[in-house]
């Protein structure tokens, strides 16, 4: 018990006060110094955002057509992939004559429906062929 009393009465060190950080100061800017890169980047970004906001076209008809173009492009891509898979399966002998006939009819109907929707959105065939830059055209 006496060791507990000793611990209880042992003087402790005074609490350490953290060093106060110096108050923030405004950076000194010298007109003869070149602008800091962060300021240049912020100015460039602000200019680009302002220019872009003036160019955004939110006409509902154009938005609908753009969305239709995107969806039809994806549908056409899937259609092309299905065609290629069907050809591989036919060449590999995996399909019976009846299955080949069924796949052919299905792909033909898909093509007709894609063309119908393309005309509905007033799109040309080339509108569905995205330019992938250095990779070339999608189709």
C-alpha positions in Angstrom: 0.0 0.0 0.0 2.9 2.4 0.7 4.1 2.0 -2.9 0.6 3.1 -4.1 0.8 6.2 -1.8 4.2 6.9 -3.2 2.9 6.8 -6.8 0.0 9.0 -5.8 2.2 11.6 -4.2 5.0 11.5 -6.8 5.3 14.9 -8.3 4.7 14.9 -12.1 6.3 17.0 -14.7 4.6 20.2 -15.8 2.4 19.7 -18.9 4.2 20.5 -22.1 2.6 23.3 -24.1 2.7 22.8 -27.8 4.5 25.4 -29.8 2.1 27.7 -31.4 2.4 27.9 -35.1 3.1 31.4 -36.4 0.0 33.1 -37.8 -0.4 32.6 -41.5 0.8 35.4 -43.6 -0.1 36.4 -47.0 2.6 35.4 -49.5 4.7 38.2 -50.7 4.3 38.6 -54.4 6.7 40.5 -56.4 5.4 41.7 -59.8 8.8 41.0 -61.3 8.7 37.3 -60.2 7.1 34.8 -62.5 3.6 33.5 -61.4 3.6 30.3 -59.4 2.6 27.2 -61.4 -0.5 26.6 -59.2 -1.8 30.1 -60.1 -1.3 29.4 -63.8 -3.0 26.1 -63.6 -6.0 27.6 -61.7 -6.3 30.5 -64.2 -6.1 28.0 -67.1 -8.7 25.8 -65.5 -11.0 28.7 -64.8 -10.7 29.9 -68.4 -11.5 26.4 -69.9 -14.5 25.9 -67.6 -15.9 29.3 -68.5 -15.4 28.5 -72.2 -16.9 25.1 -71.9 -20.0 26.3 -70.1 -20.7 28.7 -72.9 -20.5 25.8 -75.4 -22.7 23.2 -73.7 -25.8 22.6 -75.8 -28.7 21.5 -73.6 -31.3 21.5 -76.4 -33.6 18.5 -75.4 -33.8 17.3 -79.1 -30.0 17.2 -79.4 -29.6 15.5 -76.1 -32.2 12.8 -77.1 -30.5 12.3 -80.4 -27.0 12.1 -78.8 -28.3 9.5 -76.3 -30.0 7.6 -79.1 -26.7 7.6 -81.1 -24.8 6.3 -78.1 -27.3 3.5 -77.3 -27.6 2.5 -81.0 -23.8 2.5 -81.3 -23.5 0.1 -78.4 -26.4 -2.1 -79.7 -24.7 -2.2 -83.2 -21.4 -3.2 -81.5 -23.1 -6.1 -79.7 -24.8 -7.1 -83.0 -21.5 -7.2 -84.8 -20.0 -9.3 -82.0 -22.9 -11.7 -82.1 -22.5 -12.0 -85.9 -18.8 -12.9 -85.5 -19.6 -15.4 -82.8 -22.3 -17.0 -85.0 -19.8 -17.3 -87.9 -17.2 -18.9 -85.6 -19.8 -21.4 -84.4 -20.9 -22.2 -87.9 -17.3 -22.6 -89.1 -16.6 -24.8 -86.1 -19.6 -27.1 -86.9 -21.2 -26.3 -83.6 -24.6 -25.4 -85.1 -27.1 -27.6 -86.9 -28.7 -26.4 -90.2 -31.9 -25.4 -88.2 -29.8 -23.4 -85.7 -27.9 -21.7 -88.5 -31.3 -20.7 -90.1 -32.6 -19.4 -86.8 -29.4 -17.4 -86.0 -29.5 -15.9 -89.5 -33.1 -14.8 -89.2 -32.5 -13.3 -85.7 -29.4 -11.3 -86.9 -31.4 -10.1 -90.0 -34.2 -8.9 -87.7 -31.7 -7.2 -85.4 -30.2 -5.4 -88.4 -33.6 -4.2 -89.6 -34.5 -2.9 -86.1 -31.2 -1.1 -85.7 -31.8 0.6 -89.1 -35.4 1.5 -88.1 -34.2 3.1 -84.8 -31.3 4.8 -86.6 -33.8 6.5 -89.0 -36.1 7.3 -86.1 -33.3 9.3 -84.5 -32.4 10.8 -87.8 -28.9 9.3 -87.8 -26.8 8.1 -90.7 -25.0 4.8 -90.8 -21.7 6.6 -90.3 -23.0 8.3 -87.2 -22.8 4.9 -85.4 -19.2 4.4 -86.4 -17.3 6.1 -83.7 -13.8 7.5 -84.3 -11.5 6.0 -81.7 -8.6 8.3 -82.5 -5.4 6.4 -83.0 -7.2 3.1 -83.0 -9.3 4.1 -86.1 -13.0 3.7 -86.6 -15.1 1.3 -84.5 -16.6 -0.6 -87.4 
